[in-house]
């Protein structure tokens, strides 16, 4: 089921890219979260590419921390035929706050909302749009991307959802002690314009003193509107720690069946060894290093011989023993 042409014309992509990356250590000094590279493609550029592939031609990007870098990165990597509008979030007050800032620019359109600090492997992004705009599901105000996970701790760190037998959301709960089931929301949302009224009606959560997007989704249900779930995402990883960044790069390297990946304008010493590793654009490896399951960030210069395994190497720093984590939650 594909979205109708008129529905696509009334659909706007939204990328929430204001995150600061406080848990990313020295990586955050050089990269805003949404500019982090996955196999040498910044997250925000990958999101733009996926939205364009789904037929979306207008995208709003909410920026905050590192906004100059995000604006430059998104503008340079934006696919042809896609128009960009940047919206500033002066204070980081959560996802719902960031989303409500685009209400005027969205002008009543349906929205596809992607978290800018999450790496997605999509199954069918267009399916969520089709469900939101389908005449067979009147009153649908939102569609949540969900996928089953084997590790309940992944759900405990995010939120849990419960649907009725007809597939309509009954309850969504932030950071549950016990999940309802094995379904995990994925940071990809499809909203009608009703979400803005729901955000206004939702009080701040005692959890963080912010309006939580999960609470606003629950408000849609209390308003008598339908919220559905759809398996539009095969796999996702929110990049909170350096190990998450390394994991996403290694997964993409494996998906492409590559032993290593070297970016543009890179110089590699002829005796250097790269095994399951990614070297970013404009990097220099001036010495015979051996890199195993490691990531060299763009612009990094390596001038000391070493053997690095499970490392992230950046300008002036090395993060060793970056665990890949959540080994039970890997894409097939």
PyMOL commands that set and color helices and strands:
alter all, ss='L'
color gray80, all
select helices_A, chain A and resi 5-9+25-29+33-35+43-53+67-77+95-100+103-106+125-133+152-156+194-201+213-222+242-255
alter helices_A, ss='H'
color red, helices_A
select strands_A, chain A and resi 11-17+37-38+41-42+58-63+83-88+110-115+118-122+140-148+159-163+169-174+183-191+226-230+233-238+260-262+267-268+273-275+277-279+284-285+290-292+295-296+301-302+307-309+312-314+317-319
alter strands_A, ss='S'
color yellow, strands_A
deselect
rebuild
show_as cartoon
